[in-house]
Amino acid sequence: MFIKQILANQVLLTGATAWLIAQLLKVILNYSMNRRLNLERFVGSGGMPSSHAAFIMALSTRVGLKEGWNSSLYGVTLGVALIVMYDAAGVRRAAGKQAKILNEIADEIFHHGELKQQKLKELVGHTPYEVIVGALLGILIALLLYYY
């Protein structure tokens, strides 16, 4: 019974729709740039646009539209949204840069396949631009789903 209620939650569905569209856009943009279909971009983190930002801003915007812009719930969701977006463009992006440097060091030390070293995932964060585009996408999707 509670699963049926969750699946009928318009706020959650708005966020999920924004995430889905953002992930699809990553695949499409990646294909247009590399002329190669990479379905891994559909489930991977990082890249343009930020699906984290799209999801959380769609969620927050839909709560604001439903509950009111001065509601406590909107304040909480906006606060969480700002933390998620800061993390995506700050902490996780820094982790990706560090992974890239560590991969380069490992390549230097273990070159020619003498010792197998698993590469660290480099694409984990977002540029501020990717976060802003994701946030705007989320807001737009929330507005479209609310009014149409």
C-alpha positions as CSV (number, residue, x, y, z in Angstrom):
1,M,0.0,0.0,0.0
2,F,2.7,2.5,0.9
3,I,4.5,1.7,-2.4
4,K,1.4,2.8,-4.3
5,Q,1.4,6.1,-2.3
6,I,5.1,6.7,-2.9
7,L,4.5,6.1,-6.7
8,A,1.7,8.7,-6.6
9,N,3.8,11.3,-4.8
10,Q,3.9,14.2,-7.3
11,V,6.9,15.9,-5.6
12,L,9.0,12.7,-5.8
13,L,7.9,12.0,-9.4
14,T,8.9,15.5,-10.4
15,G,12.4,15.0,-9.0
16,A,12.7,11.6,-10.6
17,T,11.5,13.0,-14.0
18,A,14.2,15.8,-13.7
19,W,16.9,13.2,-12.9
20,L,15.8,11.0,-15.8
21,I,15.8,13.8,-18.3
22,A,19.2,15.1,-17.1
23,Q,20.7,11.6,-17.4
24,L,19.3,11.2,-20.9
25,L,20.8,14.6,-21.8
26,K,24.2,13.3,-20.6
27,V,24.0,10.4,-23.1
28,I,22.8,12.6,-25.9
29,L,25.4,15.3,-25.3
30,N,28.2,12.7,-24.9
31,Y,27.1,11.1,-28.2
32,S,27.0,14.4,-30.0
33,M,30.6,15.2,-28.8
34,N,32.2,11.8,-29.3
35,R,30.0,10.2,-32.0
36,R,29.9,7.1,-29.9
37,L,27.0,5.9,-27.8
38,N,28.0,5.5,-24.2
39,L,25.1,4.2,-22.1
40,E,27.3,4.2,-19.0
41,R,26.7,8.0,-19.0
42,F,23.1,7.2,-18.2
43,V,23.9,5.9,-14.8
44,G,27.2,7.6,-14.1
45,S,27.8,10.6,-12.0
46,G,29.4,13.9,-13.2
47,G,29.0,15.6,-16.5
48,M,26.5,18.0,-18.1
49,P,24.0,18.6,-16.8
50,S,24.1,17.8,-13.1
51,S,21.4,15.3,-12.4
52,H,21.9,15.8,-8.7
53,A,21.1,19.5,-9.1
54,A,18.2,18.8,-11.5
55,F,16.6,16.3,-9.0
56,I,17.0,18.3,-5.9
57,M,15.9,21.6,-7.5
58,A,12.9,20.0,-9.1
59,L,12.0,18.5,-5.7
60,S,12.5,21.8,-3.9
61,T,10.6,23.9,-6.6
62,R,7.7,21.5,-6.5
63,V,7.5,21.7,-2.7
64,G,7.5,25.5,-3.0
65,L,4.7,25.4,-5.5
66,K,2.7,23.0,-3.5
67,E,3.3,24.1,0.1
68,G,4.1,27.7,-0.4
69,W,7.4,29.6,-0.7
70,N,7.3,30.6,2.9
71,S,6.6,27.1,4.3
72,S,9.1,25.4,6.6
73,L,9.2,22.4,4.2
74,Y,10.3,24.5,1.3
75,G,13.0,26.1,3.5
76,V,14.3,22.6,4.4
77,T,14.3,21.4,0.8
78,L,16.0,24.5,-0.4
79,G,18.6,24.2,2.3
80,V,19.3,20.6,1.3
81,A,19.4,21.6,-2.4
82,L,22.1,24.2,-1.7
83,I,24.1,21.6,0.2
84,V,23.8,19.0,-2.5
85,M,24.8,21.5,-5.2
86,Y,27.7,22.8,-3.2
87,D,28.9,19.3,-2.7
88,A,28.6,18.4,-6.4
89,A,30.6,21.4,-7.5
90,G,33.0,21.5,-4.6
91,V,33.9,18.4,-2.6
92,R,33.0,15.8,-5.3
93,R,34.7,17.8,-8.0
94,A,37.9,18.1,-5.9
95,A,37.8,14.3,-5.4
96,G,37.6,13.8,-9.2
97,K,40.6,16.1,-9.7
98,Q,42.6,14.2,-7.1
99,A,41.6,10.9,-8.7
100,K,43.0,12.2,-12.0
101,I,46.3,13.1,-10.5
102,L,46.6,9.8,-8.6
103,N,45.8,7.9,-11.9
104,E,48.6,9.9,-13.6
105,I,51.1,9.1,-10.8
106,A,50.1,5.4,-10.9
107,D,50.6,5.4,-14.7
108,E,54.1,6.8,-14.2
109,I,55.0,4.3,-11.5
110,F,53.4,1.2,-13.0
111,H,53.9,1.9,-16.7
112,H,54.1,-0.8,-19.2
113,G,51.7,-3.0,-17.3
114,E,54.3,-4.3,-14.9
115,L,51.8,-4.0,-12.0
116,K,48.1,-3.9,-12.6
117,Q,46.6,-0.8,-11.0
118,Q,42.8,-0.2,-11.1
119,K,42.1,3.4,-12.2
120,L,40.2,5.6,-9.9
121,K,36.9,7.2,-11.1
122,E,37.7,10.7,-12.2
123,L,34.3,11.9,-13.3
124,V,32.5,12.3,-9.9
125,G,31.8,16.0,-9.6
126,H,30.6,18.9,-11.6
127,T,31.7,22.3,-12.8
128,P,29.7,25.2,-11.4
129,Y,28.3,25.6,-14.9
130,E,27.0,22.0,-15.0
131,V,25.4,22.5,-11.6
132,I,23.7,25.7,-12.6
133,V,22.4,24.1,-15.8
134,G,21.1,21.1,-13.8
135,A,19.4,23.4,-11.3
136,L,17.7,25.4,-14.0
137,L,16.6,22.2,-15.7
138,G,15.1,21.0,-12.5
139,I,13.2,24.2,-11.9
140,L,11.9,24.2,-15.5
141,I,10.7,20.6,-15.2
142,A,9.0,21.3,-11.9
143,L,7.2,24.3,-13.4
144,L,6.1,22.4,-16.5
145,L,4.8,19.4,-14.5
146,Y,3.0,21.6,-12.0
147,Y,1.3,23.9,-14.5
148,Y,0.6,21.3,-17.3
